[in-house]
Amino acid sequence: MEVADQLLDEGVIVSAEGRTPASRFSMDATPGDILPGVRVVVLVNGATASAAEILAGALQDHHRAVLLGRRTFGKGSVQTVMPLTEGRAIKLTTSRYFTPSGRSIQGRGIDPDEVYESVDAAPLDLEDPRVRLQLPLRDSGVHAALELLKGRKLKTAPPGMTASTATAARK
């Protein structure tokens, strides 16, 4: 949620609704976008979950970033650990997360603005500057994100999906 706050100047980042007053909350951005005017693309897929989904949803709803990739995982529940006797505990779902526009994340995930089916790249050592320079050549998702940042349309739709069905799937 801190990353979203760094990229947003105002507005709700995330809210949660539960049965009790203690399980309901809303987190707002504080003034100060650290990258004002800079275009942002966020790569998402089925492994994007929980806090990463909150970030993606907040940036998407505030039109601060374009989400590129596949639908996210859908882990939008708030869980509370409640201590029991003898060192035991139970974890209960106490509320559910919602994006700033009121969309539930739980069980549904977040649809990207631009559907893109990339092949997952092998893990890379991003500390190595030579590897970072080669990233657009080795990772098709990064290459597609750079194309969007340059204002170019993606040339291909995901396998089995035309550009028009990809657009319809996002709505």
Secondary structure, 3 states (H helix, E strand, C coil): CHHHHHHCCCCEEEEEEECCHHHCEEEECCCCCCCCCCCCEEEECCCCCCHHHHHHHHHHHCCCCEEEECCCCCCCEEEEEEECHHHCEEEEEEEEEECCCCCECCCCCCCCCEECCCCCCCCCCCCCHHHHHHHHHHCHHHHHHHHHHCCCCCCCCCCCCCHHHHHHHHC
